[in-house]
């Protein structure tokens, strides 16, 4: 399986970002982007340019490509979108009632934070679309990651804005009718979806293959291409270090010195990740301790224990997988670097010479990965 590169990858990422900015349903965009991926892979393999596939106007292509996703399609998604909001409100308010030990008949729901959050999200999406969408096609040399960072900055800004606005006023109403209607809608939606899935697919759950096409290569191929990517990264780092040394009048960076530099960095990893573990623990401990102390100041020991435990659990669910994923990726990178050094020795090649060659991965007749040398 091949990976998109160069202008083919850039085109795919821009179309993908366009779909996100237009808020196209993920099931629809996954299927359509899967078709585009196959088309671009075929063009890249055959040596055809992107312009021969999509034309010279990428914006016009995007509009035409997603033209069938009209208002009727958006209206058909309202029940599912409403289901997501309703189930969030139902679970959140149920949790609040359990913490406060309030019966459903006596509890009241403040709607203003929900109204404020939905309104801010809507305005933020319009703003992101107004800012990023015109730039996406006008400045083709700007990488899509820059636009992703702009969108992320806008999103973070909207979170702070929402946090400020939710304390402006309150809009309370009895919880009982809201919870009853919400619960009834959740049950009805799940029942209808199960019936529809049984009629269409013969099973209660929609098959993933129906709405999501795999865009990633198989694990073996992915590891082989990751190996090649790390070779390029190691070469790039060597060239940067070597250039800096020559500019400083220290002479050329020899292969042995560069290998020693890589191994020193790998040897430092356990210490670095011990520091990172402490950092992640502090990210969990500080908010929990502050929450606990605030409740103790109000002489509310029960709420202090329960809410601090819930906050701790939520933060751990978010941060622990993040820590493990980052550490695992770092360890895999170190393992690949050592494998590159060993592979160069196995070929009796200088490491730098080895890094400058073999940047293409292909499948052999028996299905094994082969790294082809360019020289």
C-alpha positions in Angstrom: 0.0 0.0 0.0 1.3 3.5 -0.9 1.2 6.7 1.1 0.3 10.1 -0.3 3.2 12.5 -0.7 3.9 16.0 -1.9 1.1 17.8 -3.7 -1.2 14.7 -3.5 -1.0 14.7 0.4 -1.4 18.5 0.5 -4.5 18.4 -1.7 -6.0 15.6 0.4 -5.4 17.5 3.7 -7.0 20.7 2.3 -10.1 18.9 1.1 -10.3 17.2 4.5 -10.0 20.5 6.3 -12.6 22.0 3.9 -15.0 19.2 4.9 -14.4 19.9 8.6 -15.0 23.6 8.2 -18.3 22.9 6.4 -19.2 20.7 9.3 -20.0 17.8 7.0 -21.2 14.7 8.8 -18.2 12.4 9.7 -19.8 9.3 8.2 -20.3 11.1 4.9 -16.9 12.8 4.8 -15.1 9.5 5.7 -16.6 7.7 2.8 -16.1 10.6 0.3 -12.6 11.3 1.5 -11.9 7.5 1.2 -12.9 7.7 -2.5 -10.7 10.8 -3.0 -7.8 9.1 -1.3 -8.0 6.1 -3.7 -8.2 8.5 -6.6 -5.1 10.4 -5.5 -3.2 7.3 -4.7 -3.9 6.0 -8.2 -2.8 9.3 -9.8 0.4 9.4 -7.7 1.2 5.8 -8.7 0.6 6.5 -12.4 2.5 9.8 -12.4 -0.5 11.9 -13.2 -0.6 15.5 -11.7 -3.2 16.6 -9.2 -4.6 19.1 -11.7 -5.5 16.3 -14.1 -7.6 14.8 -11.4 -9.3 17.8 -9.7 -8.6 20.7 -12.1 -6.8 23.9 -11.5 -9.4 25.4 -9.0 -9.3 23.4 -5.8 -12.0 25.5 -4.1 -14.4 24.9 -7.0 -13.6 21.1 -6.9 -14.4 21.0 -3.1 -17.7 22.8 -3.7 -18.7 20.4 -6.5 -17.4 17.3 -4.6 -19.5 18.0 -1.6 -22.4 19.6 -3.4 -24.8 16.7 -2.7 -24.4 17.4 1.0 -27.2 20.0 1.0 -29.7 21.4 3.5 -31.8 18.2 3.3 -28.9 16.1 4.3 -28.1 18.4 7.2 -31.8 18.4 8.4 -31.7 14.6 8.4 -28.8 14.7 11.0 -30.7 16.8 13.5 -32.1 13.8 15.5 -28.6 12.3 15.9 -27.1 15.7 16.9 -29.9 16.3 19.3 -29.4 12.8 20.8 -25.7 13.7 21.6 -26.7 16.9 23.4 -29.6 15.3 25.3 -27.6 12.3 26.5 -24.8 14.7 27.7 -27.3 16.9 29.6 -29.1 13.8 31.1 -25.9 12.2 32.4 -24.4 15.5 33.7 -27.5 16.6 35.5 -28.0 13.1 37.0 -24.4 13.2 38.3 -25.0 16.7 39.8 -28.2 15.4 41.6 -26.3 12.4 43.0 -23.5 14.6 44.3 -25.9 17.2 45.8 -28.1 14.4 47.1 -31.1 16.2 45.6 -34.3 14.4 44.4 -35.3 14.9 40.8 -38.6 16.5 41.9 -36.8 19.2 43.9 -33.8 19.8 41.6 -33.6 22.7 39.2 -31.5 23.0 36.0 -29.7 26.2 35.0 -30.0 26.3 31.2 -27.9 29.4 30.7 -24.5 27.5 30.6 -25.9 25.1 27.9 -27.4 28.0 25.8 -24.2 29.9 26.2 -22.0 26.9 25.2 -24.0 26.0 22.1 -24.2 29.7 21.0 -20.5 30.2 21.5 -19.7 27.0 19.6 -21.9 28.1 16.7 -20.3 31.6 16.6 -16.8 30.1 16.9 -17.5 27.7 14.0 -18.7 30.6 11.8 -15.7 32.6 12.7 -13.3 29.8 12.0 -14.9 29.2 8.6 -14.8 33.0 7.8 -11.1 33.3 8.7 -9.6 30.0 7.6 -11.7 29.0 4.6 -10.6 32.0 2.4 -7.0 31.5 3.3 -7.1 27.7 2.7 -7.1 28.1 -1.1 -5.5 31.5 -1.5 -2.2 30.6 0.1 -1.4 27.1 -1.2 2.2 27.3 0.1 1.0 27.5 3.7 0.9 24.0 5.3 -2.5 22.8 6.6 -1.1 22.4 10.1 -0.9 26.2 10.4 -4.7 26.4 9.7 -5.2 23.6 12.2 -3.4 25.7 14.8 -5.5 28.8 14.0 -8.7 26.7 14.5 -7.3 25.3 17.8 -6.5 28.8 19.0 -10.0 30.0 18.1 -11.5 26.9 19.9 -9.4 27.6 23.1 -10.5 31.2 23.0 -14.1 30.2 22.8 -13.7 28.0 25.9 -12.4 30.9 27.9 -15.2 33.1 26.6 -17.8 30.5 27.6 -16.2 30.2 31.1 -16.7 34.0 31.5 -20.2 34.2 30.2 -21.7 31.3 32.1 -21.5 33.3 35.3 -23.4 36.3 33.9 -26.9 35.1 34.8 -29.0 32.1 35.5 -32.0 30.6 33.7 -33.5 27.9 36.1 -36.4 25.6 35.5 -37.6 22.4 37.2 -35.5 19.3 36.4 -38.2 16.7 36.5 -39.9 17.4 33.1 -36.6 18.0 31.4 -35.2 14.6 32.7 -38.3 12.7 31.8 -38.4 14.2 28.2 -34.7 13.6 27.8 -34.9 10.0 29.0 -37.8 9.3 26.8 -36.0 10.8 23.7 -32.9 8.7 24.4 -34.8 5.5 24.7 -36.9 6.3 21.5 -33.8 7.3 19.5 -31.9 4.1 20.4 -35.0 1.9 19.6 -35.6 3.6 16.2 -31.9 3.3 15.3 -31.8 -0.4 16.2 -34.9 -1.1 14.1 -33.4 0.8 11.1 -30.1 -1.0 11.4 -31.8 -4.3 11.6 -33.7 -3.6 8.4 -30.7 -2.2 6.5 -27.8 -4.3 7.8 -29.4 -7.3 9.6 -27.9 -6.3 12.9 -28.5 -3.8 15.7 -25.2 -1.9 15.2 -24.2 -0.3 12.0 -21.1 -2.0 10.5 -18.1 0.2 10.5 -17.2 -0.7 7.0 -20.4 1.0 5.8 -19.4 4.4 6.8 -15.7 4.4 7.5 -13.1 3.2 5.0 -9.6 2.4 6.2 -7.2 5.0 5.1 -4.2 3.8 7.1 -1.9 1.0 5.8 -1.6 -2.3 7.6 0.5 -2.4 10.7 3.6 -4.0 9.1 3.6 -1.5 6.2 3.1 1.4 8.6 6.1 0.3 10.7 8.2 0.1 7.6 7.3 3.5 6.4 7.8 4.9 9.9 11.3 3.4 9.7 12.0 5.3 6.5 10.5 8.5 8.0 12.9 8.3 11.0 15.8 7.8 8.6 14.9 11.1 6.9 14.5 12.8 10.3 17.9 11.5 11.4 19.5 12.7 8.2 17.9 16.1 8.5 19.1 16.5 12.1 22.6 15.5 11.1 22.7 18.1 8.3 21.5 20.8 10.7 24.0 19.9 13.4 26.8 19.5 10.9 26.0 22.9 9.3 26.0 24.6 12.7 29.4 23.0 13.7 31.0 24.2 10.4 29.6 27.7 10.9 31.1 27.8 14.4 34.5 26.7 13.0 34.5 23.3 14.9 34.8 21.2 11.8 32.6 18.5 10.3 30.5 16.3 12.5 31.8 12.8 12.2 29.6 9.7 12.1 30.9 8.3 15.4 30.1 11.6 17.1 26.6 11.7 15.7 25.9 8.1 16.8 27.2 8.9 20.3 24.9 11.9 20.4 21.9 9.8 19.5 22.7 7.2 22.1 23.2 9.9 24.8 19.8 11.3 24.0 18.3 7.8 24.3 20.1 7.2 27.6 18.5 10.4 29.0 15.0 9.2 28.2 14.3 7.4 31.5 15.2 10.5 33.5 13.1 12.7 31.2 10.1 10.5 31.5 10.4 10.4 35.3 10.2 14.2 35.3 7.2 14.0 32.9 5.5 11.6 35.2 5.9 14.1 38.1 4.5 16.8 35.8 1.5 14.8 34.8 0.9 13.9 38.5 1.0 17.6 39.4 -1.6 18.4 36.6 -3.9 16.0 38.3 -3.1 16.8 42.0 -3.3 20.6 41.9 -6.9 21.0 40.6 -8.1 18.1 42.9 -6.4 19.6 46.0 -7.7 23.1 45.2 -11.2 21.7 44.7 -11.0 19.8 48.0 -9.7 22.9 49.9 -12.5 25.1 48.5 -15.1 22.7 49.8 -13.4 22.3 53.2 -13.5 26.1 53.6 -17.3 25.8 53.3 -17.4 23.0 55.9 -18.8 20.6 53.2 -16.6 17.5 53.7 -18.9 15.1 51.9 -19.0 17.2 48.7 -15.3 17.8 49.0 -14.5 14.0 49.0 -17.1 13.1 46.3 -16.4 15.9 43.8 -12.6 15.7 44.3 -12.8 12.0 43.6 -14.8 12.5 40.5 -12.5 15.3 39.3 -9.5 13.1 39.9 -11.1 10.2 38.0 -11.9 12.5 35.0 -8.4 14.0 34.9 -6.8 10.5 35.1 -9.0 9.2 32.3 -7.8 12.2 30.1 -4.1 12.5 31.1 -3.0 9.0 31.9 -3.6 7.7 28.3 -2.0 10.8 27.0 1.1 10.2 29.1 1.3 6.5 28.1 0.8 7.3 24.4 3.6 10.0 24.4 6.0 7.7 26.3 5.2 4.8 24.0 5.8 6.9 20.9 9.1 8.2 22.3 10.3 4.6 23.1 9.3 3.4 19.7 11.3 6.3 18.1 14.4 5.4 20.2 14.0 1.8 19.2 13.8 2.7 15.5 16.9 4.9 15.8 18.9 2.1 17.3 17.6 -0.3 14.5 18.7 2.2 11.9 22.2 2.3 13.4 22.3 -1.6 13.5 21.0 -1.9 10.0 23.8 0.4 8.7 26.4 -1.8 10.4 24.8 -4.9 9.0 25.2 -3.5 5.5 28.8 -2.4 6.3 27.8 1.2 5.4 28.6 4.5 7.1 25.5 5.7 8.9 25.3 9.0 7.0 25.7 7.1 3.7 22.9 4.7 4.8 20.6 7.6 5.8 21.1 9.3 2.4 19.8 6.2 0.6 16.9 3.8 0.8 13.9 6.1 1.2 11.4 4.0 -0.7 9.4 1.1 0.7 7.9 -1.5 -1.7 6.3 -4.9 -1.3 8.1 -8.0 -2.7 6.3 -10.8 -4.4 6.0 -12.8 -1.2 4.5 -9.7 0.6 7.6 -8.6 2.6 8.6 -5.0 2.9 11.7 -4.0 0.9 13.6 -0.8 1.3 15.0 0.2 -2.1 18.3 2.1 -2.3 18.2 5.1 -4.5 21.9 4.9 -5.4 
